[in-house]
């Protein structure tokens, strides 16, 4: 079989395109962000984080604007979540942070809802208004407990007055 320089060039370009696609997928799946570390660094305290993880996305209106950089337990037994946000972002001090779930059983992320205050958050500030994660197991437990409790009070026989 004769070697063809055109065929070798085409195969080489195809291999390079495949390697480029693998590199792109590795960066996208790895969660690399162009603004990296050095943006607006704020924190928020939550009673319950669920399974929120470091590098979880932070979104506003469905648009990714940052990521979770750390989760630690404070002395008052609340979870402190550190956020690294886009440096161009200007958030009012009355912004609300909520831990949400993607789908029914999906990954957790933080959703920010900007407020209307004129003062802006600065690096090192804390988001005061937070909404903790809803834990599906607790909801199911409350539902089961509520149904059981409701049925037990209805299942007791009614007592008749003794005079009848």
N, C-alpha and C positions, 0 to 999 in steps of 0.2 A: 504494500500500500504506500503510495507516494504521499509525502508531507506537502500540505498546501499552506502557504503563509497566510492566506485570507482566512482559511478555516481556523488556523491556530489563533489568529487575532480575534475572531468571533468567539471562540471558546474562552480565551483569556478575558475578554470583556464580559462574558456571561458569568465567569467565576468572580470577577471584581464586583459585578452588580449583586451577586448573591452574598458576598462578604459585606458589602455596603448595607444590604437589607438586614443582615444579622446584627450589624453594629447599631443600626437605627432601632431595631426591636429591643436590643439590650438596653439602650439608653431610655427608651419609652417605658419599658416594663420596670426598669430600675427606679423610675420616678425622678430623673434628673430635671432640675429646673435651671433656666438661664440666669435668673436673678440670684440664685444660690443663697448663701448666708451673707448677711450684711444689709438686709432690708429692715423693715419696721419690726422690732422685736417686742411683743407684748405677751402678757400672760392672762389666764383666767382660772378661777377656782370653781370646781364642780363637786357636788355631793357624790355623784356616780358617773364613772366614765365608760362603763360597759367594757367592751374589748377594744376601745380606742387605742391605736398603736402609734408609735413614733413614725413619722413620715406620712401620716394620714393627711389627706388633702384638707385645705381650708378653702371654702367657696363663698362667693357672694352671688346670688341670683344664678347659681349653677356654673359660674365661671371660677376656675381655680385661681386663687390669689396668693396662696402660700401653703405652708405645711406645718405639721406639729413637729417640734424639735425636741421636746422633752415632756415627761410625765413623772411627777414626784408627789409624795405624800407630805403634806404640811403638818405642823404641830397640832393644828386643830382637827386633824383627821379628814381634811378635804384634799382632793386631788388638785395639784397645781399643774396646769397644762401650759407649756411655753409654745408660742407661735412665732414663726418667721414669715412675715408677709412681704408682698411686693413693695419695694421702697417708694414707688410713685403713688402708693395708696394713701389717701387722706381720710381717716375714719373719725367721726365724732366721738366724744368721750362717752356718750350714752348708747354706744353700739351694743347689741345683744349677741351673745355667742351661744349656740345650741348644738348639742351632739345629736346627729341624725344618723339614720341607717339607710344605706343604699338598697332599696327593695325591702322585702320582708326579712330575709336572713343575710343580707349583704354586709359589706364592710362599713365601719363607722367613719364618719367625717365630721368636721365642724363647719356649721353654716353661720356666717355673720350677717346680721341685719343692721345696717347703719341707722343711727338715730338722726335727730334733727338739731342737736346742739352745735353751736358755732365753735366751741373749743375742740381741738383735735387731739387724738391720742399721739403720744410721743414714745420713742423707744424706752422701755423699762416700765411703762404704765401697765395697769391691770384693767381688764374689762370687768366692770362691776356687775353687769346684768347677764346672768348665765342660766341656761336650762339644761339640766342633767340628762343623761341617756335614759331612755325607757327600756327596761329590761323585760324581754318577752316572757321569761320564766316567771317573773313576779306577777305579770299581768295574768298569765294562765293560772297561777296559784290563787290570785284574788278571785278570778272567775270561778274556779272550782270551789274555793272556800265560800264564796258568796252563794253559789247554787246549793251547796250542801247545807249551809246555814239556813237558807230560805226553805229548802225542802224539809228540814228537820222540824221547823216550827209548824209547818202545815201538815206533817204526817201524824202528829199527835191527835188522838181521838178527842172529839169535842165532848165536854162533860155536860150531862143533863142536870137540870135542877132536881133535887130530891123530892120536891113536892108534886111532881107531875105524874 
